[in-house]
Amino acid sequence: LKGNWNVIKNRMNEILSYTKEEFKELSFVEFTYKDDVEIDLAYKKQMDEGEISYFHFEKRFIHKNQSLVWVHLSVSTVKDSNGNVQYYVAQVVDISERKRMEEENRLLIEENNRNKAQQLIEAKNWYRLLADNTIDLVCLHNLDSSFKYVSPSIKNLLGYTPEDLIGKYPADLVHPEDLAKFKNQIGKIIKENKRISEQVRLLNSYGEYQWFETNATLVYENNVPVSYQSSTRDITQRKKAEKIIEDTLI
């Protein structure tokens, strides 16, 4: 409850390079980036006071070599029979590569807004190079949400080829139970110019649904929205782990 990590999986050592002994000596505050500490502590306070039993957000940890590592942190409480919090269970997913891609995309959009034609062409080529070689699914959509570009990673993630989806709509792949919230979020991109993040189940080519987390934002040319870009990551294993934790706490 003081914030020290007592039991650590080997993957955590790989992400931040601290030894298990060092983790036990350090509070999470000590290896959390200063700009994220306040958010982390606010969530912890809510958990300590029983207002919430679970939270998740994206934050930065400080690697042992002092570099920053972006992670998706999920934390749940474990309580005794009297309802008192005994300890926390935390799941950490390294999202540094996704954040790097998002930063690249942000730079590309700025290039568009500055209307530097030659630089824009070069940036688009660089974007395509990154998209073609990322393990995440990167797509470019028309304003009606239909697929304009689909990265080759779609084959490994869902079993389709990019050509299978060009001109079709992402809503066609969304699980019926997730469709309403998905359409609502897509509407926010176009109508409200909002960056969105949503977790939905998508249908693969084998007729099965997998969990994905999608982030999307508008793309401008000459200060006019012309499309939107989405970055999607498979979180099926993470959802299974969260379900195990949830079932354990019941």
C-alpha positions in Angstrom: 0.0 0.0 0.0 3.0 2.3 0.3 3.6 2.0 -3.4 6.5 -0.5 -3.4 6.4 -3.4 -5.9 6.6 -6.7 -4.0 6.1 -9.3 -6.7 7.4 -8.4 -10.2 7.2 -10.4 -13.4 10.4 -10.7 -15.5 8.8 -8.6 -18.3 8.8 -5.6 -15.9 12.6 -6.0 -15.5 12.9 -6.0 -19.3 10.8 -2.9 -19.7 12.6 -0.7 -17.1 15.9 -2.7 -16.3 15.5 -2.4 -12.5 16.2 -5.6 -10.6 13.4 -7.2 -8.5 15.4 -6.1 -5.4 15.5 -2.5 -6.7 11.8 -2.5 -7.4 11.1 -3.6 -3.8 13.1 -0.7 -2.5 11.6 1.9 -4.8 8.1 3.4 -4.6 6.3 3.7 -7.9 6.5 7.5 -7.4 10.3 7.4 -7.6 10.4 5.9 -11.1 7.3 7.8 -12.4 7.9 10.8 -14.6 7.2 14.0 -12.6 4.4 15.2 -14.9 2.5 12.0 -14.3 2.9 11.7 -10.6 0.0 13.9 -9.7 -2.4 11.8 -11.8 -1.1 8.6 -10.4 -1.4 9.7 -6.8 -5.0 11.1 -7.4 -6.0 7.6 -8.6 -4.3 6.0 -5.7 -6.1 8.3 -3.3 -9.5 7.3 -4.8 -8.6 3.7 -4.5 -7.4 4.0 -0.9 -10.7 5.8 0.0 -12.8 3.1 -1.7 -14.2 5.4 -4.4 -12.8 3.2 -7.2 -11.4 -0.4 -7.3 -9.8 -0.1 -10.7 -8.2 2.4 -13.0 -6.0 2.6 -16.1 -4.2 5.3 -18.0 -1.1 6.0 -20.1 1.9 7.3 -18.2 5.7 7.5 -18.4 8.1 5.5 -16.3 11.8 6.4 -15.9 14.0 3.7 -17.2 17.1 2.8 -15.2 19.2 4.6 -17.8 17.0 7.7 -17.2 15.2 7.5 -20.5 11.4 7.7 -20.5 9.2 4.7 -21.3 5.5 5.1 -22.2 3.3 2.4 -20.7 -0.4 1.6 -20.4 -0.9 1.0 -16.6 -3.9 -0.9 -15.3 -4.3 -1.2 -11.5 -6.8 -3.1 -9.4 -7.3 -3.5 -5.6 -7.4 -6.7 -3.7 -9.4 -6.6 -0.5 -9.9 -8.7 2.6 -13.3 -10.1 3.8 -13.9 -6.8 5.6 -13.5 -4.7 2.5 -10.1 -3.3 3.4 -7.5 -2.9 0.6 -4.7 -5.3 1.1 -2.6 -4.7 -2.0 -2.7 -3.6 -5.6 -2.3 -5.7 -8.7 -0.8 -3.7 -11.6 -0.5 -4.6 -15.3 2.0 -2.7 -17.4 2.1 -2.7 -21.2 5.0 -1.0 -23.0 3.4 1.4 -25.6 6.6 3.4 -26.4 6.5 2.3 -30.1 2.8 3.4 -30.4 3.6 6.7 -28.8 6.5 7.2 -31.2 4.2 6.6 -34.1 1.7 9.0 -32.7 4.4 11.7 -32.4 5.4 11.0 -36.0 1.8 11.4 -37.1 1.5 14.6 -35.2 4.5 16.0 -37.0 3.0 14.9 -40.3 -0.2 16.8 -39.5 1.8 19.9 -38.7 3.5 19.6 -42.0 0.1 19.6 -43.7 -1.0 22.7 -41.8 2.1 24.6 -42.8 1.2 23.8 -46.5 4.8 23.1 -47.5 4.1 21.0 -50.6 7.5 19.3 -51.0 7.9 18.6 -47.3 4.4 17.3 -47.3 5.1 14.8 -50.1 8.3 13.6 -48.3 6.4 13.4 -45.0 3.6 11.3 -46.5 6.2 8.9 -48.0 7.9 8.6 -44.6 4.5 8.0 -43.0 3.7 5.3 -45.5 7.1 3.7 -44.8 6.4 3.7 -41.1 2.9 2.4 -41.5 3.9 -0.3 -43.9 6.4 -1.6 -41.3 4.6 -1.2 -38.0 3.1 -4.2 -36.1 0.1 -2.0 -35.3 -2.7 -1.4 -37.8 -2.4 2.1 -39.3 -5.2 3.3 -41.6 -6.2 6.4 -43.4 -9.9 7.0 -43.8 -12.1 9.2 -46.0 -14.4 11.5 -44.0 -17.3 9.0 -44.5 -15.0 6.6 -42.5 -14.3 4.2 -45.5 -10.8 2.8 -45.7 -8.5 4.8 -47.9 -5.2 3.1 -46.9 -4.7 0.0 -44.7 -1.3 -1.0 -43.6 0.0 -4.6 -44.4 -0.1 -5.5 -40.7 -3.8 -6.1 -41.2 -2.9 -9.6 -42.5 -1.2 -10.7 -39.2 -3.8 -8.9 -37.0 -7.1 -9.9 -38.7 -6.2 -12.1 -41.6 -7.4 -9.7 -44.4 -5.3 -8.1 -47.1 -5.3 -4.3 -47.5 -7.2 -4.7 -50.8 -10.0 -6.6 -48.9 -10.9 -3.5 -47.0 -10.2 -0.5 -49.3 -13.5 1.3 -49.8 -15.3 -0.6 -47.1 -16.2 0.7 -43.6 -14.7 -0.2 -40.2 -18.2 -0.4 -38.7 -18.7 -3.5 -40.8 -16.1 -5.3 -38.7 -17.2 -4.0 -35.3 -19.0 -6.4 -32.8 -22.8 -5.5 -32.7 -22.5 -4.8 -28.9 -19.7 -2.2 -29.6 -21.2 -0.7 -32.7 -23.2 2.2 -31.0 -20.3 3.5 -29.0 -18.0 3.1 -32.0 -20.2 5.1 -34.3 -20.6 7.8 -31.6 -16.8 8.1 -31.3 -16.4 8.3 -35.1 -19.0 11.1 -35.1 -16.9 13.1 -32.6 -13.9 13.0 -34.9 -15.8 14.6 -37.8 -18.3 16.8 -36.1 -16.4 17.9 -33.0 -12.8 17.6 -34.3 -11.9 15.4 -31.3 -9.1 12.9 -31.0 -10.7 9.6 -29.9 -9.6 6.5 -28.2 -11.9 3.4 -28.0 -11.8 -0.3 -27.3 -13.9 -2.5 -29.5 -14.1 -6.0 -30.8 -13.3 -6.5 -34.5 -14.2 -9.5 -36.7 -11.3 -11.4 -38.2 -11.3 -13.3 -41.5 -11.9 -16.5 -39.5 -15.2 -15.3 -38.1 -13.9 -14.6 -34.6 -13.8 -11.4 -32.7 -10.6 -9.9 -31.2 -10.3 -6.9 -28.8 -8.5 -3.8 -30.2 -7.8 -0.3 -29.0 -8.1 2.4 -31.7 -6.9 6.0 -31.6 -8.0 8.3 -34.3 -7.5 12.0 -35.3 -8.3 14.3 -38.2 -5.8 14.9 -41.0 -5.8 18.4 -42.6 -4.6 19.9 -45.8 -4.5 23.7 -46.2 -6.4 23.9 -42.8 -9.2 21.8 -44.2 -10.0 18.3 -42.8 -9.6 15.8 -45.7 -9.5 12.5 -43.9 -8.7 10.9 -40.5 -5.9 8.6 -39.4 -6.3 5.7 -37.1 -3.8 3.6 -35.2 -5.1 0.3 -33.8 -3.5 -2.2 -31.5 -4.5 -5.8 -30.6 -5.3 -5.9 -26.8 -7.0 -9.3 -26.8 -4.4 -10.7 -24.3 -4.7 -7.6 -22.1 -8.5 -8.0 -21.9 -8.1 -11.6 -21.0 -5.7 -10.7 -18.2 -8.1 -8.0 -17.0 -10.9 -10.5 -17.0 -8.8 -12.9 -14.9 -8.1 -10.2 -12.4 -11.8 -9.2 -12.3 -12.9 -12.8 -11.8 -10.3 -13.2 -9.0 -11.6 -10.2 -7.1 -15.2 -11.4 -7.2 
